[in-house]
Amino acid sequence: MRIHREGYKYIIIATILWLALGWTAAHFIPNTLMWLTGIITFLLFLVWFWVVAFFRLPSRNFVHGEEKIICPADGKVVVIEETYEPEYFQDKRLQVSIFMSPLNVHVNRNPVSGVIKYMKYHPGKYLVAWHPKSSTENERTTLVIGNDRGDLLMRQIAGAMARRICFYVKEDDIVKQNDEFGFIRFGSRVDIYLPIGTQVDVKIGDVVKGGVTLLAHY
């Protein structure tokens, strides 16, 4: 398992804080309260460990296939419904939403191969990721991948804890299935909009893995 490049700075900061605060507690808390020093040191270690774990990049055997639409993110499926997509398609689409908790891997991957036909970043609020208005009011990006089978729209949505959406692609880029297109720090959601009638291979409540779980078929 590797550490994602987005985490290097945060792990260094967490390590410095752990060492500095641990040293301060050890030198300034009286010996009669050594148990308190131990608790503080342990809690600081837990925070450091969580930061490292958050930016983990596990090795995976990716699933491929031209007719397959692979999950773009780790998390839990929280929405499968027909809805109106106003930004790009401006018609009804089948929306599948994956909620990523702070414990999930937060790498976002291309569900299909194709060309980036549309890419736009939207600054915004930080409502909880499951809030009905989070997809239109939160910080977010909209990304459309097109190929000879059609166009798919994905939306990275920052959650209440997230303050930074990272994306690595731009319009007209040629992308491959399961390659990284972005990362969201500290809790978030990814929506994917499919053509009406697409066969969906997950159900609400399923726990999915980016690059591995089959989301749908064309």
C-alpha positions, 0 to 999 in steps of 0.5 A, a space after each residue: 500500500 502506498 500514500 497518495 501524493 495529496 497526503 504528503 503535506 498533511 502527514 508531515 504537519 500531523 507528524 510535527 504536531 504529534 511530536 511537538 505536543 507529545 514533547 510539550 506534554 512530557 516536559 510540562 505535565 507533572 510526574 504525578 499526572 503521567 497517566 494524562 501524558 500517556 492519554 494525550 500521546 495516545 490520542 495524538 497518535 490516533 489522529 496521526 494514524 487517521 491522517 495517514 490512513 485517509 491518504 492510503 492508496 491500496 493496490 487493487 486488481 482493477 476491473 475493465 471492459 468497454 461495456 462496463 461502467 466501473 464505480 468512480 469512488 469508494 463508499 456507500 451507494 445512497 441514491 439511485 433515481 431518475 432526476 433532471 440534470 440542469 448543468 450539461 445535459 439539461 434533461 432527465 438522467 439516472 443518478 447514482 450517488 456514492 457517499 465517501 466517509 472520512 474512513 474511505 479511500 478518497 481517490 476518484 477514478 474514471 468509470 470509462 475510457 473516453 474524452 473529457 468533453 466538459 470540465 468545470 469547477 464551482 466554488 460553494 458551500 459545505 453542507 453535509 454531503 447527503 443534504 438535498 442541496 449539496 449537489 447544487 450549492 456545495 463546492 463541486 466539479 462537473 466532469 463529462 466523459 464521452 465515447 462512442 457509447 455515449 456521455 457520462 457526467 460525474 460530479 465531485 461534491 465537497 462535504 461538511 468536512 471537505 475543503 478542497 476538491 482536487 482534479 487532474 484532468 481538463 477538457 479534451 484530455 483522453 482518459 483511460 478507465 480506472 485512472 485517477 481524475 481527482 481526489 476529495 479531502 476529508 469526506 464527500 460524495 460523487 454523483 454519476 449521471 447515466 442515460 435513462 434505461 442504463 442497467 445499474 448493477 448496484 443497489 442503495 446501501 451497497 458498499 463499493 470500491 473505486 476501480 473494482 465494483 461494477 456500477 452499471 452496463 451500457 
